[in-house]
Amino acid sequence: MIQLDGVSRTFSGRRGTVQALSGIDLRVERGEFVAVVGRSGCGKSTLLRLVAGLIAPTSGTIQVGATPVKKPRREIAMLFQRPALLPWRNVLSNVLFPVEIFGWKRKEHVAKARELLDTAGLAGFEKQMPHELSGGMQQRVSLCRALIQQPSVMLMDEPFSALDALTREELTVELQRIHAREQTTTIFVTHSIDEAVLLADRVVVLSPRPGRIAEIVEIGVPRPRSLGQNEHTEELARCSARLHELLMHNEDRTVTQPAG
């Protein structure tokens, strides 16, 4: 579904040249949820911007489906750290905003918008204004707004980072449920190892700048997942420990992604 081959990105400015990413080879299958972790400045957000078509790689190629990524595309949605809801629109109107942007018929998408809000635990809040919602609820509205365009790819750049720990945990549960229903191919950037092991099928660990793939950790635990005591606690702890180990060492390791 998403294919990166030899992708590197260098930024040049008055203070010199900075190589953000180097030689990224990665394949994300249709419907897969992949998390990306690494130290600050390792190129995680740059990777998302490249896949989104917001910037071009210095070298290498990126494809979504069978089409090279050259510019932003409607089937690729992106969710940022801040909800960025329109303050003068209620919840339902915020979710339907992309429908207006794309020139679609609003009445044909209202039912889908309500369905998404219900899935996100926001049934009954359709007429509320953004300032009447908590930060976590605002981020759920943003997620529904991204999903209303029925993207084939969802890119999420630390969407829970500004929230308190309990709200983040609640949203990881909601996101597991939404992903199970929508099956959108997802790349999720996070600094949180807990979020990575709870949400992802695989976790890509980037080395310090320039970002390279140090290792890809498989999370072979069935969903739904939680950090509470359950039959999979030991396996989740093992995956978490491995990610901690990788992130605590600055060695520049690279690995070839397993086939498939």
C-alpha atoms as an extended CHARMM CRD file, in Angstrom:
* protein
*
       260  EXT
         1         1  MET       CA              0.0000000000        0.0000000000        0.0000000000  PROA      1               0.0000000000
         2         2  ILE       CA              2.7710000000        2.4350000000        1.0280000000  PROA      2               0.0000000000
         3         3  GLN       CA              6.2420000000        1.8380000000       -0.3680000000  PROA      3               0.0000000000
         4         4  LEU       CA              9.3780000000        3.8540000000        0.4230000000  PROA      4               0.0000000000
         5         5  ASP       CA             12.5610000000        2.9040000000       -1.4390000000  PROA      5               0.0000000000
         6         6  GLY       CA             15.8820000000        4.5160000000       -0.5560000000  PROA      6               0.0000000000
         7         7  VAL       CA             14.1890000000        7.6730000000        0.7180000000  PROA      7               0.0000000000
         8         8  SER       CA             16.4650000000       10.4280000000        2.0150000000  PROA      8               0.0000000000
         9         9  ARG       CA             15.7270000000       14.0570000000        2.8090000000  PROA      9               0.0000000000
        10        10  THR       CA             18.1910000000       16.8960000000        3.2710000000  PROA      10              0.0000000000
        11        11  PHE       CA             17.3420000000       20.4590000000        4.3000000000  PROA      11              0.0000000000
        12        12  SER       CA             19.5900000000       23.3570000000        3.2940000000  PROA      12              0.0000000000
        13        13  GLY       CA             19.6280000000       26.8180000000        4.8340000000  PROA      13              0.0000000000
        14        14  ARG       CA             21.8290000000       29.7160000000        5.7900000000  PROA      14              0.0000000000
        15        15  ARG       CA             23.3480000000       27.7110000000        8.6280000000  PROA      15              0.0000000000
        16        16  GLY       CA             24.2760000000       24.7870000000        6.4270000000  PROA      16              0.0000000000
        17        17  THR       CA             22.8450000000       21.4540000000        5.4160000000  PROA      17              0.0000000000
        18        18  VAL       CA             21.0080000000       19.0020000000        7.6690000000  PROA      18              0.0000000000
        19        19  GLN       CA             20.2600000000       15.4390000000        6.6240000000  PROA      19              0.0000000000
        20        20  ALA       CA             16.9950000000       14.4690000000        8.3190000000  PROA      20              0.0000000000
        21        21  LEU       CA             16.5030000000       10.9830000000        6.8500000000  PROA      21              0.0000000000
        22        22  SER       CA             18.8130000000        8.5710000000        5.0600000000  PROA      22              0.0000000000
        23        23  GLY       CA             18.0480000000        5.4520000000        3.0410000000  PROA      23              0.0000000000
        24        24  ILE       CA             14.5730000000        4.6120000000        4.3450000000  PROA      24              0.0000000000
        25        25  ASP       CA             13.1600000000        1.3740000000        2.9210000000  PROA      25              0.0000000000
        26        26  LEU       CA              9.7040000000        0.5880000000        4.2670000000  PROA      26              0.0000000000
        27        27  ARG       CA              6.5490000000       -1.1520000000        3.1120000000  PROA      27              0.0000000000
        28        28  VAL       CA              3.2200000000       -0.7150000000        4.8990000000  PROA      28              0.0000000000
        29        29  GLU       CA              0.4990000000       -3.1570000000        3.9110000000  PROA      29              0.0000000000
        30        30  ARG       CA             -3.1330000000       -2.2130000000        3.2750000000  PROA      30              0.0000000000
        31        31  GLY       CA             -5.0170000000       -1.8610000000        6.5650000000  PROA      31              0.0000000000
        32        32  GLU       CA             -1.8320000000       -2.0990000000        8.6430000000  PROA      32              0.0000000000
        33        33  PHE       CA             -1.1350000000        0.1640000000       11.6290000000  PROA      33              0.0000000000
        34        34  VAL       CA              2.5570000000        1.1140000000       11.8480000000  PROA      34              0.0000000000
        35        35  ALA       CA              3.9820000000        3.2740000000       14.6280000000  PROA      35              0.0000000000
        36        36  VAL       CA              7.2130000000        5.2540000000       14.2540000000  PROA      36              0.0000000000
        37        37  VAL       CA              9.3240000000        6.0590000000       17.3200000000  PROA      37              0.0000000000
        38        38  GLY       CA             12.7080000000        7.6760000000       17.8470000000  PROA      38              0.0000000000
        39        39  ARG       CA             14.5070000000       10.4540000000       19.6510000000  PROA      39              0.0000000000
        40        40  SER       CA             13.6090000000       14.0950000000       19.0050000000  PROA      40              0.0000000000
        41        41  GLY       CA             15.0470000000       15.3230000000       15.7230000000  PROA      41              0.0000000000
        42        42  CYS       CA             15.3830000000       11.8840000000       14.1410000000  PROA      42              0.0000000000
        43        43  GLY       CA             13.0470000000       12.7170000000       11.2420000000  PROA      43              0.0000000000
        44        44  LYS       CA              9.7360000000       11.1660000000       12.3380000000  PROA      44              0.0000000000
        45        45  SER       CA              7.5930000000       14.1350000000       11.2990000000  PROA      45              0.0000000000
        46        46  THR       CA              9.6530000000       14.5860000000        8.1390000000  PROA      46              0.0000000000
        47        47  LEU       CA              8.7930000000       11.0020000000        7.2050000000  PROA      47              0.0000000000
        48        48  LEU       CA              5.0710000000       11.7500000000        7.5160000000  PROA      48              0.0000000000
        49        49  ARG       CA              5.3570000000       14.9480000000        5.4740000000  PROA      49              0.0000000000
        50        50  LEU       CA              7.1170000000       13.0120000000        2.7210000000  PROA      50              0.0000000000
        51        51  VAL       CA              4.3910000000       10.3620000000        2.5650000000  PROA      51              0.0000000000
        52        52  ALA       CA              1.7420000000       13.1140000000        2.6200000000  PROA      52              0.0000000000
        53        53  GLY       CA              3.3510000000       14.7890000000       -0.3820000000  PROA      53              0.0000000000
        54        54  LEU       CA              3.9280000000       18.0170000000        1.5280000000  PROA      54              0.0000000000
        55        55  ILE       CA              7.6550000000       17.8540000000        0.7480000000  PROA      55              0.0000000000
        56        56  ALA       CA              9.6440000000       15.8570000000       -1.8050000000  PROA      56              0.0000000000
        57        57  PRO       CA             12.4500000000       13.4120000000       -1.0160000000  PROA      57              0.0000000000
        58        58  THR       CA             15.9930000000       14.4660000000       -1.8690000000  PROA      58              0.0000000000
        59        59  SER       CA             16.4880000000       10.9520000000       -3.1990000000  PROA      59              0.0000000000
        60        60  GLY       CA             14.4520000000        7.7660000000       -3.4020000000  PROA      60              0.0000000000
        61        61  THR       CA             10.8220000000        7.1280000000       -4.2870000000  PROA      61              0.0000000000
        62        62  ILE       CA              7.4950000000        6.9660000000       -2.4300000000  PROA      62              0.0000000000
        63        63  GLN       CA              4.3550000000        5.2590000000       -3.6890000000  PROA      63              0.0000000000
        64        64  VAL       CA              0.8530000000        4.9920000000       -2.2740000000  PROA      64              0.0000000000
        65        65  GLY       CA             -0.9750000000        2.2360000000       -4.0810000000  PROA      65              0.0000000000
        66        66  ALA       CA              0.6320000000        2.1000000000       -7.4980000000  PROA      66              0.0000000000
        67        67  THR       CA              0.9980000000        5.8730000000       -7.8050000000  PROA      67              0.0000000000
        68        68  PRO       CA              4.1340000000        7.8850000000       -6.9750000000  PROA      68              0.0000000000
        69        69  VAL       CA              3.5670000000       10.5840000000       -4.3580000000  PROA      69              0.0000000000
        70        70  LYS       CA              4.3310000000       13.9550000000       -5.9380000000  PROA      70              0.0000000000
        71        71  LYS       CA              1.8890000000       16.2500000000       -4.1140000000  PROA      71              0.0000000000
        72        72  PRO       CA             -0.8690000000       16.1090000000       -1.4640000000  PROA      72              0.0000000000
        73        73  ARG       CA             -3.6950000000       13.7580000000       -2.3900000000  PROA      73              0.0000000000
        74        74  ARG       CA             -7.2680000000       13.4910000000       -1.2200000000  PROA      74              0.0000000000
        75        75  GLU       CA             -6.9290000000        9.8400000000       -0.2340000000  PROA      75              0.0000000000
        76        76  ILE       CA             -4.1220000000       10.7110000000        2.2090000000  PROA      76              0.0000000000
        77        77  ALA       CA             -5.3190000000       12.3850000000        5.4220000000  PROA      77              0.0000000000
        78        78  MET       CA             -3.1190000000       13.8340000000        8.1490000000  PROA      78              0.0000000000
        79        79  LEU       CA             -3.8510000000       14.4170000000       11.8330000000  PROA      79              0.0000000000
        80        80  PHE       CA             -1.6140000000       16.8050000000       13.7680000000  PROA      80              0.0000000000
        81        81  GLN       CA             -0.7950000000       17.4110000000       17.4370000000  PROA      81              0.0000000000
        82        82  ARG       CA             -3.4130000000       20.1510000000       17.7620000000  PROA      82              0.0000000000
        83        83  PRO       CA             -7.0680000000       19.6360000000       16.7260000000  PROA      83              0.0000000000
        84        84  ALA       CA             -7.3170000000       22.9570000000       14.7900000000  PROA      84              0.0000000000
        85        85  LEU       CA            -11.1120000000       22.8960000000       14.7710000000  PROA      85              0.0000000000
        86        86  LEU       CA            -12.9870000000       25.8780000000       13.3510000000  PROA      86              0.0000000000
        87        87  PRO       CA            -14.2500000000       27.6780000000       16.4790000000  PROA      87              0.0000000000
        88        88  TRP       CA            -17.3860000000       29.1130000000       14.8160000000  PROA      88              0.0000000000
        89        89  ARG       CA            -18.6300000000       25.6630000000       13.7000000000  PROA      89              0.0000000000
        90        90  ASN       CA            -20.2910000000       23.0510000000       15.8650000000  PROA      90              0.0000000000
        91        91  VAL       CA            -18.9870000000       19.4810000000       16.0730000000  PROA      91              0.0000000000
        92        92  LEU       CA            -21.0450000000       18.1030000000       13.1900000000  PROA      92              0.0000000000
        93        93  SER       CA            -20.1660000000       21.0330000000       10.9150000000  PROA      93              0.0000000000
        94        94  ASN       CA            -16.4600000000       20.6310000000       11.7200000000  PROA      94              0.0000000000
        95        95  VAL       CA            -16.5910000000       16.9540000000       10.7560000000  PROA      95              0.0000000000
        96        96  LEU       CA            -18.3790000000       17.8420000000        7.5020000000  PROA      96              0.0000000000
        97        97  PHE       CA            -15.9420000000       20.6170000000        6.5700000000  PROA      97              0.0000000000
        98        98  PRO       CA            -13.8890000000       18.4370000000        4.1330000000  PROA      98              0.0000000000
        99        99  VAL       CA            -17.1460000000       17.5610000000        2.3540000000  PROA      99              0.0000000000
       100       100  GLU       CA            -17.5850000000       21.2570000000        1.5370000000  PROA      100             0.0000000000
       101       101  ILE       CA            -13.9370000000       21.6510000000        0.5300000000  PROA      101             0.0000000000
       102       102  PHE       CA            -14.2070000000       18.7690000000       -1.9590000000  PROA      102             0.0000000000
       103       103  GLY       CA            -17.5270000000       20.0490000000       -3.3190000000  PROA      103             0.0000000000
       104       104  TRP       CA            -19.5030000000       16.9740000000       -2.2640000000  PROA      104             0.0000000000
       105       105  LYS       CA            -23.2020000000       17.0380000000       -1.3450000000  PROA      105             0.0000000000
       106       106  ARG       CA            -23.4460000000       17.6310000000        2.3900000000  PROA      106             0.0000000000
       107       107  LYS       CA            -26.7260000000       15.7600000000        2.8950000000  PROA      107             0.0000000000
       108       108  GLU       CA            -25.1640000000       12.5800000000        1.4670000000  PROA      108             0.0000000000
       109       109  HSD       CA            -22.4700000000       12.5750000000        4.1810000000  PROA      109             0.0000000000
       110       110  VAL       CA            -24.3760000000       13.6120000000        7.3060000000  PROA      110             0.0000000000
       111       111  ALA       CA            -25.2460000000       10.0140000000        8.1840000000  PROA      111             0.0000000000
       112       112  LYS       CA            -21.5760000000        8.9640000000        7.8450000000  PROA      112             0.0000000000
       113       113  ALA       CA            -20.4870000000       11.9080000000       10.0100000000  PROA      113             0.0000000000
       114       114  ARG       CA            -22.9290000000       10.9110000000       12.7390000000  PROA      114             0.0000000000
       115       115  GLU       CA            -21.7650000000        7.3050000000       12.4880000000  PROA      115             0.0000000000
       116       116  LEU       CA            -18.1230000000        8.3580000000       12.9500000000  PROA      116             0.0000000000
       117       117  LEU       CA            -19.0120000000       10.5340000000       15.9340000000  PROA      117             0.0000000000
       118       118  ASP       CA            -20.8880000000        7.6190000000       17.4740000000  PROA      118             0.0000000000
       119       119  THR       CA            -17.8830000000        5.3190000000       16.9040000000  PROA      119             0.0000000000
       120       120  ALA       CA            -15.6330000000        7.9180000000       18.5630000000  PROA      120             0.0000000000
       121       121  GLY       CA            -17.9000000000        8.1400000000       21.6010000000  PROA      121             0.0000000000
       122       122  LEU       CA            -19.2890000000       11.5560000000       20.6760000000  PROA      122             0.0000000000
       123       123  ALA       CA            -22.9350000000       10.7340000000       19.9970000000  PROA      123             0.0000000000
       124       124  GLY       CA            -25.0610000000       13.5600000000       21.3980000000  PROA      124             0.0000000000
       125       125  PHE       CA            -22.3230000000       16.1830000000       21.0320000000  PROA      125             0.0000000000
       126       126  GLU       CA            -23.1110000000       17.1130000000       17.4060000000  PROA      126             0.0000000000
       127       127  LYS       CA            -24.3010000000       20.6460000000       18.2910000000  PROA      127             0.0000000000
       128       128  GLN       CA            -21.5710000000       21.4660000000       20.8170000000  PROA      128             0.0000000000
       129       129  MET       CA            -18.9890000000       24.1210000000       19.9460000000  PROA      129             0.0000000000
       130       130  PRO       CA            -15.2340000000       23.3380000000       20.1330000000  PROA      130             0.0000000000
       131       131  HSD       CA            -14.6850000000       25.4890000000       23.2410000000  PROA      131             0.0000000000
       132       132  GLU       CA            -17.2670000000       23.3820000000       25.0690000000  PROA      132             0.0000000000
       133       133  LEU       CA            -15.2450000000       20.2080000000       24.5780000000  PROA      133             0.0000000000
       134       134  SER       CA            -12.2290000000       18.8090000000       26.4090000000  PROA      134             0.0000000000
       135       135  GLY       CA             -8.9190000000       18.4700000000       24.5730000000  PROA      135             0.0000000000
       136       136  GLY       CA             -9.4400000000       14.7450000000       24.1160000000  PROA      136             0.0000000000
       137       137  MET       CA            -12.9190000000       15.2610000000       22.6880000000  PROA      137             0.0000000000
       138       138  GLN       CA            -11.6130000000       17.9090000000       20.2950000000  PROA      138             0.0000000000
       139       139  GLN       CA             -8.9920000000       15.4680000000       19.0170000000  PROA      139             0.0000000000
       140       140  ARG       CA            -11.6970000000       12.8400000000       18.4710000000  PROA      140             0.0000000000
       141       141  VAL       CA            -13.6250000000       15.3680000000       16.3800000000  PROA      141             0.0000000000
       142       142  SER       CA            -10.4620000000       15.9960000000       14.3350000000  PROA      142             0.0000000000
       143       143  LEU       CA            -10.1010000000       12.2600000000       13.7630000000  PROA      143             0.0000000000
       144       144  CYS       CA            -13.7070000000       12.0240000000       12.5580000000  PROA      144             0.0000000000
       145       145  ARG       CA            -13.1060000000       15.0110000000       10.2780000000  PROA      145             0.0000000000
       146       146  ALA       CA            -10.1250000000       13.2320000000        8.7240000000  PROA      146             0.0000000000
       147       147  LEU       CA            -12.0580000000        9.9810000000        8.2960000000  PROA      147             0.0000000000
       148       148  ILE       CA            -15.1290000000       11.5800000000        6.6630000000  PROA      148             0.0000000000
       149       149  GLN       CA            -13.1630000000       11.8600000000        3.4110000000  PROA      149             0.0000000000
       150       150  GLN       CA            -12.6710000000        8.0700000000        3.5640000000  PROA      150             0.0000000000
       151       151  PRO       CA             -8.8850000000        8.1870000000        3.1190000000  PROA      151             0.0000000000
       152       152  SER       CA             -6.9620000000        5.0880000000        2.1670000000  PROA      152             0.0000000000
       153       153  VAL       CA             -4.0270000000        6.3510000000        4.2700000000  PROA      153             0.0000000000
       154       154  MET       CA             -4.0660000000        8.1120000000        7.6380000000  PROA      154             0.0000000000
       155       155  LEU       CA             -0.9160000000        9.8800000000        8.8670000000  PROA      155             0.0000000000
       156       156  MET       CA             -0.9170000000       10.8310000000       12.5580000000  PROA      156             0.0000000000
       157       157  ASP       CA              1.7750000000       13.1040000000       14.0050000000  PROA      157             0.0000000000
       158       158  GLU       CA              1.7760000000       12.7200000000       17.8040000000  PROA      158             0.0000000000
       159       159  PRO       CA             -1.9680000000       13.4210000000       17.9750000000  PROA      159             0.0000000000
       160       160  PHE       CA             -2.2180000000       12.7240000000       21.7310000000  PROA      160             0.0000000000
       161       161  SER       CA              0.9490000000       14.4990000000       22.8920000000  PROA      161             0.0000000000
       162       162  ALA       CA             -0.8150000000       17.5800000000       24.2990000000  PROA      162             0.0000000000
       163       163  LEU       CA             -3.2340000000       15.5210000000       26.4110000000  PROA      163             0.0000000000
       164       164  ASP       CA             -2.9980000000       14.2360000000       29.9710000000  PROA      164             0.0000000000
       165       165  ALA       CA             -1.9660000000       10.6300000000       30.5800000000  PROA      165             0.0000000000
       166       166  LEU       CA             -5.4540000000        9.2990000000       31.3750000000  PROA      166             0.0000000000
       167       167  THR       CA             -7.0100000000       10.9280000000       28.3140000000  PROA      167             0.0000000000
       168       168  ARG       CA             -4.2080000000        9.5450000000       26.1340000000  PROA      168             0.0000000000
       169       169  GLU       CA             -4.9140000000        6.0540000000       27.4430000000  PROA      169             0.0000000000
       170       170  GLU       CA             -8.6370000000        6.4580000000       26.7620000000  PROA      170             0.0000000000
       171       171  LEU       CA             -7.9340000000        7.6160000000       23.2160000000  PROA      171             0.0000000000
       172       172  THR       CA             -5.6720000000        4.6620000000       22.4810000000  PROA      172             0.0000000000
       173       173  VAL       CA             -8.6460000000        2.4320000000       23.2850000000  PROA      173             0.0000000000
       174       174  GLU       CA            -10.9420000000        4.5140000000       21.0370000000  PROA      174             0.0000000000
       175       175  LEU       CA             -8.4080000000        4.5220000000       18.2080000000  PROA      175             0.0000000000
       176       176  GLN       CA             -8.0530000000        0.7380000000       18.3470000000  PROA      176             0.0000000000
       177       177  ARG       CA            -11.8270000000        0.4560000000       17.9900000000  PROA      177             0.0000000000
       178       178  ILE       CA            -12.0190000000        2.9890000000       15.1530000000  PROA      178             0.0000000000
       179       179  HSD       CA             -9.1470000000        1.3750000000       13.2600000000  PROA      179             0.0000000000
       180       180  ALA       CA            -10.7290000000       -2.0630000000       13.6300000000  PROA      180             0.0000000000
       181       181  ARG       CA            -13.8840000000       -0.6750000000       12.0390000000  PROA      181             0.0000000000
       182       182  GLU       CA            -12.4200000000        1.5680000000        9.3280000000  PROA      182             0.0000000000
       183       183  GLN       CA             -9.2830000000       -0.4770000000        8.4910000000  PROA      183             0.0000000000
       184       184  THR       CA             -7.4760000000        2.6400000000        7.2480000000  PROA      184             0.0000000000
       185       185  THR       CA             -3.7610000000        2.1190000000        6.5440000000  PROA      185             0.0000000000
       186       186  THR       CA             -2.0990000000        4.1640000000        9.2810000000  PROA      186             0.0000000000
       187       187  ILE       CA              1.3470000000        5.5410000000       10.1160000000  PROA      187             0.0000000000
       188       188  PHE       CA              1.4060000000        6.9050000000       13.6720000000  PROA      188             0.0000000000
       189       189  VAL       CA              4.3270000000        8.9680000000       14.9840000000  PROA      189             0.0000000000
       190       190  THR       CA              4.7200000000        9.0020000000       18.7600000000  PROA      190             0.0000000000
       191       191  HSD       CA              7.2270000000        9.4810000000       21.5720000000  PROA      191             0.0000000000
       192       192  SER       CA              5.2230000000        7.1110000000       23.7520000000  PROA      192             0.0000000000
       193       193  ILE       CA              6.2970000000        3.4780000000       23.8380000000  PROA      193             0.0000000000
       194       194  ASP       CA              2.9930000000        2.5710000000       25.5260000000  PROA      194             0.0000000000
       195       195  GLU       CA              1.0180000000        4.0740000000       22.6280000000  PROA      195             0.0000000000
       196       196  ALA       CA              3.2050000000        2.2530000000       20.1150000000  PROA      196             0.0000000000
       197       197  VAL       CA              2.7770000000       -1.2060000000       21.6450000000  PROA      197             0.0000000000
       198       198  LEU       CA             -0.9510000000       -0.7570000000       22.2380000000  PROA      198             0.0000000000
       199       199  LEU       CA             -1.7730000000        0.5010000000       18.7560000000  PROA      199             0.0000000000
       200       200  ALA       CA              0.6740000000       -0.8700000000       16.2050000000  PROA      200             0.0000000000
       201       201  ASP       CA              1.0820000000       -4.0570000000       14.2250000000  PROA      201             0.0000000000
       202       202  ARG       CA              4.7460000000       -3.0810000000       13.8450000000  PROA      202             0.0000000000
       203       203  VAL       CA              6.8970000000       -0.3670000000       15.3890000000  PROA      203             0.0000000000
       204       204  VAL       CA              9.6080000000        1.2740000000       13.2800000000  PROA      204             0.0000000000
       205       205  VAL       CA             12.4940000000        2.5530000000       15.4060000000  PROA      205             0.0000000000
       206       206  LEU       CA             14.4890000000        5.3860000000       13.8320000000  PROA      206             0.0000000000
       207       207  SER       CA             18.1110000000        6.0570000000       14.7580000000  PROA      207             0.0000000000
       208       208  PRO       CA             19.2610000000        9.5500000000       15.8000000000  PROA      208             0.0000000000
       209       209  ARG       CA             19.7380000000       12.0030000000       12.9220000000  PROA      209             0.0000000000
       210       210  PRO       CA             20.0500000000       11.2440000000       10.1460000000  PROA      210             0.0000000000
       211       211  GLY       CA             17.0930000000        8.9690000000       10.7310000000  PROA      211             0.0000000000
       212       212  ARG       CA             17.6050000000        5.4110000000        9.5440000000  PROA      212             0.0000000000
       213       213  ILE       CA             15.5720000000        2.3180000000       10.3770000000  PROA      213             0.0000000000
       214       214  ALA       CA             17.3530000000        0.8160000000       13.3790000000  PROA      214             0.0000000000
       215       215  GLU       CA             14.8780000000       -2.0110000000       13.8400000000  PROA      215             0.0000000000
       216       216  ILE       CA             11.2690000000       -2.9990000000       13.1540000000  PROA      216             0.0000000000
       217       217  VAL       CA              9.5620000000       -4.6110000000       16.1430000000  PROA      217             0.0000000000
       218       218  GLU       CA              6.5510000000       -6.8590000000       15.5320000000  PROA      218             0.0000000000
       219       219  ILE       CA              3.7240000000       -6.5520000000       18.0680000000  PROA      219             0.0000000000
       220       220  GLY       CA              2.1200000000       -9.9720000000       17.8070000000  PROA      220             0.0000000000
       221       221  VAL       CA             -0.6160000000       -9.3710000000       20.3740000000  PROA      221             0.0000000000
       222       222  PRO       CA             -4.3190000000       -9.6080000000       19.4800000000  PROA      222             0.0000000000
       223       223  ARG       CA             -6.5680000000       -6.5770000000       19.9070000000  PROA      223             0.0000000000
       224       224  PRO       CA             -8.0800000000       -4.9790000000       21.8630000000  PROA      224             0.0000000000
       225       225  ARG       CA             -4.9690000000       -4.3180000000       23.9490000000  PROA      225             0.0000000000
       226       226  SER       CA             -4.5330000000       -2.6500000000       27.3110000000  PROA      226             0.0000000000
       227       227  LEU       CA             -1.7640000000       -2.0970000000       29.8320000000  PROA      227             0.0000000000
       228       228  GLY       CA             -3.7990000000       -3.7390000000       32.5850000000  PROA      228             0.0000000000
       229       229  GLN       CA             -3.2560000000       -7.2890000000       33.7590000000  PROA      229             0.0000000000
       230       230  ASN       CA             -4.3460000000       -9.7590000000       31.0770000000  PROA      230             0.0000000000
       231       231  GLU       CA             -3.1110000000      -12.8590000000       29.3260000000  PROA      231             0.0000000000
       232       232  HSD       CA             -0.8950000000      -10.7960000000       27.0020000000  PROA      232             0.0000000000
       233       233  THR       CA              0.7400000000       -8.6030000000       29.6600000000  PROA      233             0.0000000000
       234       234  GLU       CA              4.0350000000      -10.4690000000       29.4440000000  PROA      234             0.0000000000
       235       235  GLU       CA              4.2920000000      -10.1590000000       25.6530000000  PROA      235             0.0000000000
       236       236  LEU       CA              3.4320000000       -6.4470000000       25.7060000000  PROA      236             0.0000000000
       237       237  ALA       CA              6.0540000000       -5.9270000000       28.4100000000  PROA      237             0.0000000000
       238       238  ARG       CA              8.6240000000       -7.7630000000       26.2940000000  PROA      238             0.0000000000
       239       239  CYS       CA              7.8970000000       -5.5430000000       23.2770000000  PROA      239             0.0000000000
       240       240  SER       CA              8.0220000000       -2.4360000000       25.4530000000  PROA      240             0.0000000000
       241       241  ALA       CA             11.3500000000       -3.4830000000       26.9620000000  PROA      241             0.0000000000
       242       242  ARG       CA             12.8280000000       -4.0510000000       23.5190000000  PROA      242             0.0000000000
       243       243  LEU       CA             11.7520000000       -0.5950000000       22.3640000000  PROA      243             0.0000000000
       244       244  HSD       CA             13.1880000000        0.9840000000       25.5240000000  PROA      244             0.0000000000
       245       245  GLU       CA             16.4630000000       -0.8050000000       24.8790000000  PROA      245             0.0000000000
       246       246  LEU       CA             16.6280000000        0.4050000000       21.2780000000  PROA      246             0.0000000000
       247       247  LEU       CA             15.7990000000        4.0050000000       22.1420000000  PROA      247             0.0000000000
       248       248  MET       CA             18.2710000000        4.1750000000       25.0170000000  PROA      248             0.0000000000
       249       249  HSD       CA             21.1850000000        3.3060000000       22.7380000000  PROA      249             0.0000000000
       250       250  ASN       CA             22.4270000000        5.6670000000       20.0600000000  PROA      250             0.0000000000
       251       251  GLU       CA             24.0700000000        3.0330000000       17.9290000000  PROA      251             0.0000000000
       252       252  ASP       CA             23.4120000000        3.4070000000       14.2380000000  PROA      252             0.0000000000
       253       253  ARG       CA             21.8890000000        0.0310000000       13.4740000000  PROA      253             0.0000000000
       254       254  THR       CA             19.9820000000       -0.7260000000       10.3070000000  PROA      254             0.0000000000
       255       255  VAL       CA             17.8700000000       -3.7020000000        9.3730000000  PROA      255             0.0000000000
       256       256  THR       CA             16.2990000000       -4.9130000000        6.2010000000  PROA      256             0.0000000000
       257       257  GLN       CA             12.5390000000       -5.1490000000        6.5730000000  PROA      257             0.0000000000
       258       258  PRO       CA             11.2740000000       -8.7440000000        6.4510000000  PROA      258             0.0000000000
       259       259  ALA       CA              9.4390000000       -9.6290000000        3.2340000000  PROA      259             0.0000000000
       260       260  GLY       CA              5.6990000000       -9.0540000000        3.4980000000  PROA      260             0.0000000000
